[in-house]
Amino acid sequence: MSNTIAHPDSGYSGISENSIRHALTVDVEDWPQSSLDHSLPITERAVTNTRSMLELFQEYHVQGTFFVLGLLAEKFPDVVKEIADAGHEIGTHGYSHKPVFEIGPDAFADELIRSKKLLEDISGTEVRGYRAPDFSITEDSLWALDILAEHGMSYDSSIMPVKMRRYGIDGYPRRIHRLPNGLTEVPLSTIPFAGRRWPVAGGGYLRLYPLSVTVHAINRLQSQAQPAIVYLHPYELDATEMREFRPRMPYRTRLSQGLNRRFVAQRLRRLFDDFHFAPLQEVITDHVDSTQSVEFSCVSSS
Ligand SMILES: [Zn+2]
């Protein structure tokens, strides 16, 4: 790779042993509806971006898990079918993209049932995995894990095991583990550094950190026999979207949601070259001993 002073990925030197499979996950949604205003309609742009992501994955023969928002599936069922037909796992991202801790248990259960049925009817496959909008299963909404188990889900991947501004739980276990209710929890990836945990390998963290940081983090997880949980959104391949919303958006939001989108595709190509990826359901079978059960307590565990 040719390094330039301006390029955020300067210094990349990722060489990996390719010894374990990491999870490749995509939250399928439309950025304005999910991040600016939940009352906005889902637009065709979300479909175009999802197809771009499918083409990129196809080019590298990688398969992942697509957590699809119910509202998007309802309006654009064809793209859900395309995802499933390409061999990817379909999971649910809820129905409306409203945070779990805001909607409460009854609406959460309704959204789960509605989105699961919708996605199963369209894809013809069983939906077993859930990811909350904005990682909104927090200490205030841990009840959601029991509702997921009650409705036949086999895993959840919604908990950031470090407290961030809007989400996360300090001290939550970092590794994939089985809960007493039978559900498997797949926390988002973090690495300990300088006395705290740092989220790595997904979304804004993948865009904002230089690629060398992400590669180092995945190698570090791999050296501990932990899979990275890479997560993406189709809109992160869309480098021009931010310009259209510029007048309506605070600078901070524009920065966190839009910065470095133009580098996402090439970063993914480097990761696909250097690491093995698989759908989350397959990664779970690589890492969870069916007899293992962990109950969360507030004692820090790394
Ligand atoms: Zn989302």
Residues whose N, C-alpha, C, O or C-beta is under 5 A from the ligand:
A	BS01	ZN	D27 E29 S34 P133 D134
